[in-house]
Structure formats: structure tokens, C-alpha cells
Amino acid sequence: ALDAANRPSDEVRRLAFLNATFETGIENPLDTAIVAAGESAGLTAHGFTKADEIPYDFLRRRLTIVVADDGNPTQHLIVTKGAFSNVLDTCSSLEHDAVDIPLTAEWRAKLDADFKAKGAEGFRVLAVATRRVAAKERYARDDERGMTFRGFLIFFDPPKPEARRTIHDLAQLGIRIKVISGDNRYVTAHLAQAVGLNPKSILTGDALGKLRDEALWHLAPRTDLFVEIDPQQKERIVRALQRAGHSVGYLGDGINDAPALHAADVGISVGEAVDVARESADIILLSRDLDVLRIGVEDGRRTFANTLKYISITTSANFGNMVSMALATPLLPFLPLAAKQILLNNFLSDVPSIAISSDNVDPDRVSRPQRWNIKDIQRFMIVFGLISSVFDLMTFAVLLLVFHADQATFQTSWFVVSLLTELAVVLVLRTHRPAFRSRPSRLLLWTTLTVSVATLTIPFLGTLSSAFSFVPLSALQMGTVIAIVIGYIAATEGAKVWFYGRKSRRNRRLRHG
């Protein structure tokens, strides 16, 4: 606590202690710190009685407590504490060497310079002012005038040591951190610089209030620090970023964060947050550790990537099988596969598909944000489904025209081809890279190999083979089947290079207009 001349002041500490002790509104860590420091210094509110309170709000940005000195019942002491500029606006004098003197322009300039200097050093600064008045029952905002400036309250709340590293790690994941704060521009810029953000990319609440929505849509993505912001402006910033095409996560724990938490795509709060902030949030962090966000983003992107793999691979396989069955059925004197064979095919192919959830994900799929795009899935389904159908029809032609296969041999051969290609495509299409350059998880690899061996073995297992109307294949027939599968793998790998290359070029054109 410092007086107006920047000297340590027990009186300013005592006034702040009275204000924080009798305050009954929104609990905040600054008041908690004031009370704790005062009690450790032996201060008490003994001898004073609370007469009234003018609660804090986010427009006035100050809190006023009216106390009665038990020894002087005819007068009340108004004690105001809050943001420096908002408290200074209520003052017409200041205390200097125990004497009230007029608050001249020179004194205002000096106090403002002291405030800016402390903020530039990373200190949060509040101001304290008082006024003695004749006692009355009720007080209103109009009573916050003609005050005497008493001094500063200085707080130091440095960022956590790991904050800079975590912000850097999030930037590597394509996540840009923006600070939206009600604090003044000086302390916010200092703290931002300490954690690696650009302290010059700044927009104040006053300037923001003069911007049209269209201007904010363009300016918000390029701004790192939003300072001296009120709760409604926080929500407006979030919506501007969304309007500019960004997915927005918002982390906050105060009542003034509730509108922005509700508006964000992902609202994040902490267990110690006020009730309204927790209720507005989608995620509650059990510990105040920003690294949890990085871990959550990485895990979420892996889950999303594996989910997209499953959907894309399954829809393309089903589409291909549907086309093949639809084309073959009217041309054959029998069904390409019997119902029980289709059920066995689906059951066996689902085993590796379930293991996709544990699959490894390529680093480039984790390092960049991904979006759900149903049109991409549709293109994927058509391209790779039709490739599957082409090889199915090729199989039909070979079986009928070369081997003159009967029903049992035909169904057995196509069962093996269909299932092996479904298994192979999982390993090929699980990555955008060449398949041999991206290692699948052990579970996916071993389930795929195990089911592949089972597929090749079932036709030769007597009772089981007969139960599904399969017959053993000759060495030539089995060799032909395997050759078709190898050709399918090569064609799918080549189509994958073309498909993702074309998609990449299309995305670049969209980004550059």
C-alpha cells in the first residue's frame, strides 16, 4: 500500500482492509489478498460498523463501503476502492503529508505516470479514495464525488513458469492465444510479453466500443491483447472471431466471463470458479494448469482423426460392396454371396475396424486443426468405393471367364477377395502418407493380420467351411485371388496420392481466394 507520494502507507492499507472486510458482493482474489495481508499485519475492523455498500459493477469498476466510526456516530466514512482511473474520476483532492490539497492537473499527471510505471513493471494497481460525510441511512452512486485520493494498492501476480512453454506448444498446434482482460493496458502488455505474446498487438475497450461489427471481424484475428474490456465486449470479441471463421475456446473463472464462456465454441473454467462461470462452461479443469489444454487438444485431434478414418473407410467399403452386389446380382444365376457369408464377412471385417480407435495418428494430423467436412467424406467414399467395385468386377470376370467357377467356388473366392481388400484398405487408407511410412498401432496391425490369416484358412477348415458353404480353393485360384488383392492395394495407394494431392491444391486455392 502506497500513499499519493509513492511512500508505504499503513493508513492506505487500513482503509483497503475495511473496504475488503465489509464487502459482501462478488468474491474476488484481490479482496482475499487484502484481508489476508491486513490480518497478518494485525489489522481488525473492531471499532467500525458497516453503514452501507455501493456494490462493484463492471461499468463503474469500483466498490464503495460506508463505515461508521463507533466513536463518532454523527459522521460516516466513505471508502472507495477500484480501478485507478475510475477512482481518480471521483476525486477533487488528495492527501499529502496528512493534509488534503487540491487535485491539480500536475498532481493528476504525476499520479497517472506512477500508475503507468507500475503497470509497465507487471503490477496490478488499484486506487483508494475516501470522503467524510454527515451520517445518513442510504447511499447511492451520486455520493461517489468530491473524494480525496489516498493512495495505491500494488499487487504482483506473475504468470506461472510453465505458461510461456505451454503457449509456445499450443502455437505449434495451430492455436493462437489471445488475452481478453479487464485490466489496464500496461500490466497486461507486461504480462503478455513475459509469456511470449506480442505486447504491441493491442486493442482497448474504448477503441473497441467505437468499432462497427464488420471492422471488428477483420481486426480481432490480428489482435493479441484486448484490454480494459467489459463483459459484453468479451462476448462480442468471441463472436467476431467466430464470424471470421475461427473455432474459439474461452478460459475464464469470473462472473464477468460468463457471457463469453457461453458464446464460445468451447467454454473452459476451473473448479474454483464462481458458480455462474462453471455453469456456463463446457469443460471444468480440476487444476490450474494450461498444459492440460495442450494434452486435451492433442488427444481430441487423435480421437477425431481416428473417428474420421473409421467413417471414411467403412463408408467407402460399404459403398463399393453395394455397387458390386447391385451390378452382379442381375448378371449371375446365383447370389454373389449368401446371407450367412455376408454376415461372417461383416463380423470379421469389423474386428480391425474396432481397433482403429487405438491407432497411431500421423504428427501432421495432430499439429493442425481439422474440421468435419461431409463433402470430403462423400468424395472419399465414391473414389475408393468405385476402385473397390472395379476390382470386384475384375474378380467376377476372372472367376467366370477364366476358371468357369461354380456357385460355391465363386462365393468362396469373392468372400476371400472382398474381405482381404477390406482389411488391406484399412492399413492403406488409415494415413495420408505412403502406407509403409506410417506405422499402425500394434493392436490394429495384429488384428488385421490375424483376421487375414483366418480368412485364408476358413475355406480349408472342413466343418466350418461347410457351415458357410465354402469350398477349398486350388493353388492357382488362391494365387489369383492374392494377385488381385495386391493389385488393389497398389491401385488404392496410387489413388490416395492423387486424391489427397487434389484436395491439398483445392484447399490452397480456397485459402488464397
Secondary structure per residue as TSV (DSSP state, phi and psi in degrees):
chain	resnum	aa	ss	phi	psi
A	1	A	-	360.0	128.7
A	2	L	E	-125.8	148.6
A	3	D	E	-84.4	-175.0
A	4	A	T	-64.6	-21.3
A	5	A	T	-94.9	12.1
A	6	N	S	72.8	27.0
A	7	R	-	-107.5	144.8
A	8	P	B	-53.3	138.5
A	9	S	-	-139.0	115.4
A	10	D	H	-69.2	-30.3
A	11	E	H	-68.0	-42.0
A	12	V	H	-63.8	-39.1
A	13	R	H	-61.5	-41.5
A	14	R	H	-66.5	-42.2
A	15	L	H	-63.7	-42.6
A	16	A	H	-64.0	-37.8
A	17	F	H	-63.3	-43.4
A	18	L	H	-62.3	-44.2
A	19	N	H	-60.8	-46.9
A	20	A	H	-72.7	-33.9
A	21	T	H	-67.2	-43.2
A	22	F	H	-87.1	-6.8
A	23	E	-	-66.5	134.4
A	24	T	-	-124.3	10.4
A	25	G	S	-88.2	-131.8
A	26	I	S	-71.6	124.0
A	27	E	-	-70.9	136.5
A	28	N	-	-143.8	154.9
A	29	P	H	-65.5	-26.1
A	30	L	H	-67.9	-45.1
A	31	D	H	-63.8	-38.0
A	32	T	H	-61.0	-41.9
A	33	A	H	-66.6	-39.7
A	34	I	H	-62.3	-46.2
A	35	V	H	-65.1	-44.4
A	36	A	H	-62.3	-43.3
A	37	A	H	-66.7	-38.7
A	38	G	H	-65.5	-43.8
A	39	E	H	-65.6	-36.6
A	40	S	H	-67.5	-24.0
A	41	A	T	-90.3	3.6
A	42	G	T	88.0	12.8
A	43	L	-	-79.3	146.9
A	44	T	-	-140.6	165.3
A	45	A	-	-94.5	14.5
A	46	H	T	-63.3	133.6
A	47	G	T	96.4	-4.5
A	48	F	E	-124.1	146.6
A	49	T	E	-127.3	135.9
A	50	K	E	-73.0	127.8
A	51	A	E	-99.5	-36.5
A	52	D	E	-168.1	173.4
A	53	E	E	-147.0	135.0
A	54	I	E	-108.9	103.2
A	55	P	-	-62.4	158.5
A	56	Y	-	-68.0	142.4
A	57	D	-	-141.8	165.0
A	58	F	T	-82.7	-2.4
A	59	L	T	-93.3	-48.8
A	60	R	T	-72.3	-35.0
A	61	R	-	56.9	42.0
A	62	R	E	-154.9	159.1
A	63	L	E	-127.6	133.5
A	64	T	E	-121.1	130.3
A	65	I	E	-117.5	134.9
A	66	V	E	-108.4	123.8
A	67	V	E	-121.9	150.6
A	68	A	E	-107.7	127.8
A	69	D	E	-77.5	121.2
A	70	D	T	-57.8	-22.1
A	71	G	T	-90.1	-5.4
A	72	N	-	-140.9	76.3
A	73	P	T	-70.2	-12.4
A	74	T	T	-86.1	-10.5
A	75	Q	E	-127.4	151.8
A	76	H	E	-119.9	152.2
A	77	L	E	-109.6	119.2
A	78	I	E	-90.0	124.2
A	79	V	E	-119.8	116.6
A	80	T	E	-112.6	134.8
A	81	K	E	-136.4	137.3
A	82	G	E	172.7	-161.8
A	83	A	E	-58.7	141.3
A	84	F	H	-53.6	-55.2
A	85	S	H	-64.8	-35.2
A	86	N	H	-71.9	-32.7
A	87	V	H	-75.3	-42.4
A	88	L	H	-60.6	-32.6
A	89	D	T	-62.3	-22.2
A	90	T	T	-89.2	-6.5
A	91	C	E	-98.7	144.3
A	92	S	E	-122.3	-4.4
A	93	S	E	-150.0	172.4
A	94	L	E	-143.1	157.4
A	95	E	E	-92.9	128.2
A	96	H	E	-138.9	118.1
A	97	D	T	54.4	47.3
A	98	A	T	65.9	16.2
A	99	V	E	-126.0	134.8
A	100	D	E	-80.5	125.8
A	101	I	E	-126.5	157.2
A	102	P	E	-60.9	143.9
A	103	L	-	-86.7	87.7
A	104	T	-	-78.3	171.4
A	105	A	H	-61.0	-36.1
A	106	E	H	-65.6	-42.0
A	107	W	H	-66.5	-40.2
A	108	R	H	-60.5	-42.2
A	109	A	H	-64.5	-40.4
A	110	K	H	-65.1	-46.4
A	111	L	H	-61.7	-40.8
A	112	D	H	-64.4	-39.9
A	113	A	H	-64.9	-41.9
A	114	D	H	-61.6	-42.5
A	115	F	H	-61.8	-46.8
A	116	K	H	-64.3	-39.5
A	117	A	H	-63.8	-41.9
A	118	K	H	-67.8	-40.1
A	119	G	H	-62.9	-40.1
A	120	A	H	-65.1	-20.7
A	121	E	T	-89.4	0.5
A	122	G	T	95.9	10.3
A	123	F	E	-92.5	139.1
A	124	R	E	-86.2	134.0
A	125	V	E	-123.4	127.1
A	126	L	E	-114.3	160.9
A	127	A	E	-118.3	154.9
A	128	V	E	-126.6	135.7
A	129	A	E	-139.7	154.5
A	130	T	E	-137.4	166.2
A	131	R	E	-160.0	132.1
A	132	R	E	-95.2	132.1
A	133	V	E	-136.7	162.3
A	134	A	E	-66.5	139.1
A	135	A	-	-61.8	139.9
A	136	K	-	-150.3	173.6
A	137	E	S	-78.7	-46.7
A	138	R	-	-122.8	146.3
A	139	Y	-	-126.5	149.5
A	140	A	-	-133.2	179.3
A	141	R	G	-61.8	-27.9
A	142	D	G	-63.7	-19.5
A	143	D	G	-77.3	-10.2
A	144	E	S	-84.9	69.6
A	145	R	-	-154.0	159.7
A	146	G	S	61.1	30.0
A	147	M	E	-80.2	163.6
A	148	T	E	-109.6	121.2
A	149	F	E	-70.0	126.7
A	150	R	E	-106.3	-30.3
A	151	G	E	160.1	-168.5
A	152	F	E	-113.4	151.2
A	153	L	E	-114.5	125.8
A	154	I	E	-110.6	128.2
A	155	F	E	-124.4	142.9
A	156	F	E	-124.5	115.4
A	157	D	-	-130.1	81.3
A	158	P	-	-70.1	153.5
A	159	P	-	-65.7	154.6
A	160	K	-	-63.7	146.9
A	161	P	T	-55.9	-33.8
A	162	E	T	-83.3	-3.4
A	163	A	H	-61.9	-42.8
A	164	R	H	-62.0	-44.8
A	165	R	H	-64.3	-42.5
A	166	T	H	-65.1	-40.6
A	167	I	H	-63.2	-39.1
A	168	H	H	-64.0	-43.6
A	169	D	H	-63.5	-39.5
A	170	L	H	-65.8	-36.9
A	171	A	H	-62.4	-36.1
A	172	Q	H	-66.1	-21.9
A	173	L	T	-91.1	7.2
A	174	G	T	81.7	18.6
A	175	I	-	-107.4	121.9
A	176	R	-	-99.3	126.0
A	177	I	-	-88.2	132.4
A	178	K	-	-125.8	137.9
A	179	V	E	-99.4	123.6
A	180	I	E	-118.3	111.6
A	181	S	-	-137.4	147.3
A	182	G	S	-82.8	-9.0
A	183	D	S	-70.2	166.0
A	184	N	-	-72.3	163.9
A	185	R	H	-66.9	-27.0
A	186	Y	H	-74.8	-49.7
A	187	V	H	-69.0	-35.7
A	188	T	H	-65.6	-41.4
A	189	A	H	-64.0	-39.5
A	190	H	H	-63.9	-47.4
A	191	L	H	-66.6	-36.9
A	192	A	H	-63.0	-43.1
A	193	Q	H	-63.5	-34.7
A	194	A	H	-65.0	-27.5
A	195	V	T	-105.6	10.7
A	196	G	T	93.4	12.2
A	197	L	-	-92.6	162.0
A	198	N	-	-80.0	110.3
A	199	P	T	-73.0	-10.5
A	200	K	T	-93.3	-13.3
A	201	S	S	-88.3	82.7
A	202	I	E	-134.7	145.8
A	203	L	E	-139.8	126.3
A	204	T	E	-88.2	161.6
A	205	G	H	-61.3	-39.0
A	206	D	H	-62.0	-44.3
A	207	A	H	-67.8	-38.5
A	208	L	H	-63.1	-38.9
A	209	G	H	-62.1	-21.1
A	210	K	T	-92.0	-4.6
A	211	L	S	-88.6	140.6
A	212	R	-	-73.5	158.2
A	213	D	H	-56.9	-41.6
A	214	E	H	-61.4	-39.1
A	215	A	H	-68.2	-39.1
A	216	L	H	-67.1	-33.4
A	217	W	H	-58.5	-36.2
A	218	H	H	-84.5	-32.2
A	219	L	H	-83.2	-37.3
A	220	A	G	-56.4	-45.7
A	221	P	G	-62.6	-23.4
A	222	R	G	-95.1	0.5
A	223	T	-	-107.6	135.3
A	224	D	S	-96.9	-33.9
A	225	L	E	-122.7	124.8
A	226	F	E	-114.4	117.3
A	227	V	E	-123.7	157.6
A	228	E	S	56.0	45.5
A	229	I	-	-100.9	139.4
A	230	D	-	-95.0	167.7
A	231	P	H	-57.2	-41.2
A	232	Q	H	-65.9	-34.1
A	233	Q	H	-69.2	-32.7
A	234	K	H	-59.7	-46.4
A	235	E	H	-63.5	-39.1
A	236	R	H	-64.5	-37.2
A	237	I	H	-64.8	-44.8
A	238	V	H	-58.8	-45.9
A	239	R	H	-68.9	-31.7
A	240	A	H	-66.0	-41.5
A	241	L	H	-64.9	-39.5
A	242	Q	H	-64.4	-41.4
A	243	R	H	-63.7	-28.0
A	244	A	T	-81.4	2.0
A	245	G	T	99.0	10.2
A	246	H	-	-97.6	148.4
A	247	S	-	-87.9	129.7
A	248	V	-	-118.0	126.0
A	249	G	E	-105.7	141.5
A	250	Y	E	-129.8	129.0
A	251	L	E	-111.8	120.9
A	252	G	-	-159.7	158.5
A	253	D	-	-133.8	2.2
A	254	G	S	-105.3	167.1
A	255	I	G	-62.8	-30.5
A	256	N	G	-73.8	-10.0
A	257	D	G	-90.9	-10.2
A	258	A	H	-57.1	-47.3
A	259	P	H	-59.9	-41.7
A	260	A	H	-69.5	-38.6
A	261	L	H	-59.9	-41.3
A	262	H	H	-69.3	-35.7
A	263	A	H	-78.7	-27.1
A	264	A	S	-66.8	156.1
A	265	D	S	-64.1	-37.1
A	266	V	E	-134.3	112.1
A	267	G	E	-92.7	128.7
A	268	I	E	-124.8	130.5
A	269	S	E	-135.8	-174.9
A	270	V	E	-123.1	162.9
A	271	G	T	-61.5	-28.2
A	272	E	T	-88.8	4.4
A	273	A	S	-69.1	162.8
A	274	V	-	-65.6	157.3
A	275	D	H	-55.8	-45.0
A	276	V	H	-65.9	-31.4
A	277	A	H	-70.2	-42.4
A	278	R	H	-64.0	-39.3
A	279	E	H	-68.8	-28.2
A	280	S	H	-83.5	-16.4
A	281	A	-	-85.7	154.2
A	282	D	S	-90.8	-29.4
A	283	I	E	-130.2	136.2
A	284	I	E	-113.6	119.5
A	285	L	E	-81.6	132.0
A	286	L	S	-82.8	-13.6
A	287	S	S	-139.8	150.8
A	288	R	-	-84.4	75.3
A	289	D	-	-137.0	111.0
A	290	L	T	-63.5	-23.2
A	291	D	H	-64.6	-22.6
A	292	V	H	-60.3	-35.3
A	293	L	H	-64.5	-43.3
A	294	R	H	-61.5	-46.3
A	295	I	H	-62.1	-41.9
A	296	G	H	-63.4	-40.5
A	297	V	H	-64.2	-45.7
A	298	E	H	-63.3	-45.9
A	299	D	H	-63.8	-39.9
A	300	G	H	-63.8	-41.1
A	301	R	H	-68.3	-35.8
A	302	R	H	-64.2	-44.3
A	303	T	H	-62.1	-43.2
A	304	F	H	-63.8	-43.4
A	305	A	H	-62.7	-43.4
A	306	N	H	-69.8	-35.0
A	307	T	H	-63.8	-42.5
A	308	L	H	-65.6	-37.1
A	309	K	H	-58.7	-49.5
A	310	Y	H	-60.5	-47.6
A	311	I	H	-63.9	-45.9
A	312	S	H	-64.9	-47.3
A	313	I	H	-66.9	-43.4
A	314	T	H	-67.0	-43.9
A	315	T	H	-65.9	-38.8
A	316	S	H	-67.9	-40.3
A	317	A	H	-64.8	-44.8
A	318	N	H	-65.4	-39.6
A	319	F	H	-63.4	-44.9
A	320	G	H	-61.9	-44.6
A	321	N	H	-63.6	-38.8
A	322	M	H	-63.3	-45.3
A	323	V	H	-63.2	-43.0
A	324	S	H	-62.8	-45.3
A	325	M	H	-64.2	-41.1
A	326	A	H	-65.0	-37.2
A	327	L	H	-77.7	-34.3
A	328	A	H	-80.8	-34.1
A	329	T	G	-56.8	-47.8
A	330	P	G	-72.5	-14.4
A	331	L	G	-96.4	-14.5
A	332	L	S	-107.4	149.9
A	333	P	S	-80.8	-0.1
A	334	F	S	-145.2	168.5
A	335	L	-	-72.0	139.9
A	336	P	S	-58.1	-37.1
A	337	L	S	-140.7	140.6
A	338	A	-	-74.2	162.4
A	339	A	H	-58.3	-44.7
A	340	K	H	-67.1	-30.1
A	341	Q	H	-70.6	-36.8
A	342	I	H	-64.2	-42.3
A	343	L	H	-63.0	-42.2
A	344	L	H	-65.3	-41.1
A	345	N	H	-58.6	-48.7
A	346	N	H	-63.2	-40.8
A	347	F	H	-63.4	-47.4
A	348	L	H	-68.3	-39.3
A	349	S	H	-70.5	-23.6
A	350	D	H	-73.2	-22.4
A	351	V	H	-62.7	-53.6
A	352	P	H	-64.9	-31.4
A	353	S	H	-62.3	-38.4
A	354	I	H	-63.3	-35.7
A	355	A	H	-71.0	-11.6
A	356	I	G	-58.4	-30.3
A	357	S	G	-61.2	-23.1
A	358	S	G	-100.2	6.2
A	359	D	-	-68.8	152.8
A	360	N	-	-70.2	151.5
A	361	V	-	-120.2	134.8
A	362	D	-	-60.0	141.3
A	363	P	H	-54.7	-35.4
A	364	D	H	-69.5	-19.1
A	365	R	H	-81.2	-17.8
A	366	V	H	-94.9	-31.8
A	367	S	H	-78.2	-13.2
A	368	R	S	-124.2	144.2
A	369	P	-	-63.7	141.3
A	370	Q	-	-117.2	149.2
A	371	R	-	-123.2	148.5
A	372	W	-	-73.4	124.5
A	373	N	-	-136.4	102.2
A	374	I	H	-65.0	-28.6
A	375	K	H	-68.2	-37.6
A	376	D	H	-62.5	-40.8
A	377	I	H	-64.9	-40.2
A	378	Q	H	-62.8	-44.9
A	379	R	H	-61.9	-43.8
A	380	F	H	-59.4	-46.9
A	381	M	H	-59.4	-44.9
A	382	I	H	-68.9	-47.9
A	383	V	H	-61.8	-54.4
A	384	F	H	-80.7	-26.0
A	385	G	H	-65.9	-41.5
A	386	L	H	-69.0	-35.0
A	387	I	H	-61.7	-42.4
A	388	S	H	-60.3	-42.2
A	389	S	H	-65.4	-38.2
A	390	V	H	-59.0	-44.3
A	391	F	H	-73.8	-29.1
A	392	D	H	-63.8	-46.3
A	393	L	H	-64.6	-35.5
A	394	M	H	-62.4	-41.0
A	395	T	H	-63.1	-44.2
A	396	F	H	-58.4	-44.6
A	397	A	H	-63.3	-43.7
A	398	V	I	-63.9	-45.2
A	399	L	I	-63.8	-40.2
A	400	L	I	-83.5	-41.0
A	401	L	I	-91.1	-29.2
A	402	V	I	-97.3	-50.1
A	403	F	S	-94.0	-11.5
A	404	H	-	49.5	49.6
A	405	A	-	-68.0	143.4
A	406	D	-	-82.1	-177.7
A	407	Q	H	-59.7	-47.9
A	408	A	H	-64.7	-43.8
A	409	T	H	-66.2	-41.7
A	410	F	H	-59.7	-51.2
A	411	Q	H	-64.0	-39.6
A	412	T	H	-63.9	-46.4
A	413	S	H	-63.1	-45.3
A	414	W	H	-70.9	-31.7
A	415	F	H	-57.8	-47.5
A	416	V	H	-65.3	-46.4
A	417	V	H	-62.3	-47.6
A	418	S	H	-60.6	-45.1
A	419	L	H	-72.3	-41.5
A	420	L	H	-64.6	-38.5
A	421	T	H	-68.1	-37.2
A	422	E	H	-63.0	-39.8
A	423	L	H	-69.5	-42.6
A	424	A	H	-64.4	-38.6
A	425	V	H	-66.7	-27.0
A	426	V	H	-61.3	-44.9
A	427	L	H	-72.9	-29.3
A	428	V	H	-80.2	-46.0
A	429	L	H	-91.8	1.1
A	430	R	T	-71.5	-12.3
A	431	T	-	-138.0	151.4
A	432	H	S	-78.9	-18.8
A	433	R	S	-81.4	169.7
A	434	P	-	-55.9	137.4
A	435	A	G	-55.8	-36.0
A	436	F	G	-75.4	-8.3
A	437	R	G	-100.6	3.3
A	438	S	S	-132.9	116.1
A	439	R	-	-84.7	124.8
A	440	P	-	-74.3	166.9
A	441	S	-	-67.3	157.3
A	442	R	H	-61.1	-40.2
A	443	L	H	-62.5	-44.9
A	444	L	H	-65.0	-43.5
A	445	L	H	-63.3	-47.3
A	446	W	H	-72.2	-35.9
A	447	T	H	-66.7	-37.5
A	448	T	H	-65.8	-45.4
A	449	L	H	-65.1	-41.0
A	450	T	H	-63.6	-46.3
A	451	V	H	-66.8	-34.0
A	452	S	H	-63.1	-44.8
A	453	V	H	-62.4	-41.8
A	454	A	H	-62.5	-38.9
A	455	T	H	-62.5	-42.8
A	456	L	H	-72.4	-23.1
A	457	T	H	-90.4	-34.9
A	458	I	G	-51.5	-43.8
A	459	P	G	-61.5	-16.3
A	460	F	G	-105.7	9.4
A	461	L	S	-99.1	45.5
A	462	G	H	39.0	-97.9
A	463	T	H	-60.0	-47.1
A	464	L	H	-63.1	-41.5
A	465	S	H	-61.9	-43.7
A	466	S	H	-66.5	-35.0
A	467	A	H	-61.6	-29.8
A	468	F	T	-106.7	13.2
A	469	S	T	63.7	34.6
A	470	F	-	-94.1	160.0
A	471	V	-	-132.3	151.9
A	472	P	-	-61.5	142.0
A	473	L	-	-97.6	147.0
A	474	S	-	-71.4	166.0
A	475	A	H	-61.0	-38.5
A	476	L	H	-67.3	-43.2
A	477	Q	H	-63.6	-44.7
A	478	M	H	-65.1	-39.5
A	479	G	H	-63.2	-39.4
A	480	T	H	-64.6	-42.2
A	481	V	H	-59.4	-47.3
A	482	I	H	-65.1	-37.0
A	483	A	H	-63.5	-40.2
A	484	I	H	-63.1	-41.2
A	485	V	H	-63.8	-42.2
A	486	I	H	-63.4	-42.2
A	487	G	H	-62.5	-38.4
A	488	Y	H	-63.8	-42.2
A	489	I	H	-60.7	-45.1
A	490	A	H	-63.5	-42.8
A	491	A	H	-65.8	-41.0
A	492	T	H	-66.5	-39.8
A	493	E	H	-62.7	-43.1
A	494	G	H	-65.4	-41.4
A	495	A	H	-65.5	-32.8
A	496	K	H	-63.8	-43.1
A	497	V	H	-59.9	-45.0
A	498	W	H	-65.1	-44.8
A	499	F	H	-63.2	-49.4
A	500	Y	H	-75.9	-27.6
A	501	G	H	-65.7	-43.0
A	502	R	H	-65.4	-40.6
A	503	K	H	-63.7	-40.2
A	504	S	H	-64.5	-42.3
A	505	R	H	-65.1	-38.5
A	506	R	H	-64.8	-40.9
A	507	N	H	-65.9	-37.1
A	508	R	H	-65.3	-39.2
A	509	R	H	-64.5	-38.8
A	510	L	H	-66.9	-39.6
A	511	R	H	-66.6	-35.1
A	512	H	T	-96.5	13.5
A	513	G	-	78.6	360.0
